[in-house]
């Protein structure tokens, strides 16, 4: 009797719907010319967004890419409203893939594209499949600008671990206000609460922050959070950041420096959710948090009377700030 017939491995499980939604955002690119139309600025010949490109062979390799690596799940916002603008990953990153099957009619064009982006080493080697290539925004379609890899493990976590450092950027924030400001980082969809990343930025001083595109930062007068804080200020290490106290809200898109300047918002400059109560003005700490509810004149100014009103700029210039 001969050996029993070899059993084929079971097919990979069907990916979840959220993975399918992410994969619908991937462009299928067959040639260098089609990639140029898809990703480049026609005037400068440079990438308008970061590009993550996958090269694969149909069959087992394609299943690895789609079902095991789940490319590009984790760096897309298929269900996030386009009204979020630069808070969406697809405002910063494009994803594309190219089939490298030798029997494919477009193999010749695909081969030229792979060699152009530094992925030619995978040609004819199934064990090197799939190969991923990253090019930074502002680069050209050249192998010397590309970072190509074969993931050590074919998992989505390995994909995220490879891509995250490539997307990381450093942003510098400079305080141009005449008073100390405090900087906050906001989790996606939770901009009413922030984690402190810069406790006090002195006038004229700068701080730098390592972060990613889509991340949101905001800045408020440091005195709006005078100690002691009560329980309404803090929630699991986060601080309340009402719209009325923010001087600037910034969504990171590039490494360009950000200037925090005095541009009073449309809403009253009140640094706490309880500032609407006049009783808070009896306490000096609360007066520092609530500059509009508890107006104080600038140093040396006459006491406000019926015909004296102070602008928001005046209030920010007072000695306490």
Phi, psi and omega in degrees: 000139179278174179294151179296152179299142181288132180275135176287142178296147180296149178295151178297150180298153178295128181293152178298164182297324180295329176288318177298320178297319179294320183289340175290346179272357181274130179273135174270117185243128184256343186210168179295321181295321179290327176292322178300316179295326185282322193243342188261151169284121185296337181276321184257341184072020181247158179292133178276342177218166171299148180236128173243116188239131180249135174247130187214165174246137184298152181104232184299317182296319179295324177295322177300316184294316187275319188262330182264306178284331181059037178304128001252031187307137181108340179233031177227164180227062186298330184254004179272137182300140177294345177294344179285351173056239185286000172280354177265142179296326183287357170279349185234335187229136172249147178238137179216160175214152184225132178279133182244024180294124184303331181274359181287141178301333183263017185299321182299313178293321180295323179297316178298320180295317180298318179293326179295325184261010176080019180253017182292343182292344181273354185299122177079006182240101182295329181290345178266015187250139355276162176247136181248142181231136177239133173232135185280149176306135181092352178273170174260175179275075182227146182298326183290340177267350186267150173240106183257148180207157166244119187297137179294331176227139183270072179226161178293327179295320177296323177297315179295320180296327178285319187281325186304310180297333180286333180270348184292139180224164177244128182242139177254130177249127179244134181268111176259008177279155179279021180210166179292143175235157178245137182256141181233146169253137183245133173291153181302128177078009182223055186280356175282345181231140183223153174264131183291125176246344176214109188292313178216119174254114183292157176303129180084350181274163180229151172227151176245151185222129173277128186204195181227156169304153182084345182284145185246134176235151174221163184223142182217159175303135182298327182290348177290349181232045178296147178277155357279148177274142174264177189295340179286345181276334193235138175217104180053049177083359180255153181251145174292131179232080181296154179304324186293341182259349184286134173269325183208139168239127187229128173262123185290130176229339182205180180273010179295142179294152181241131180257126176266102183244163185281098175232092186304133178289169181290329181276159180303140182280071179251130188268013182204151183294340182264008183293345182290346180269123182297337183297338183292342183288352180282348184246133184296326178297315181292327178297326177291331180279334190238071185295336180269319178292325182240070185296139175233138182288155173300160181302132177082357181277153178293155178297138182294133177242196183299331185252009182249122178231144181250137178281170178297325178296319178300316182297325180287338181275357184296160190298331182294337180265000000 
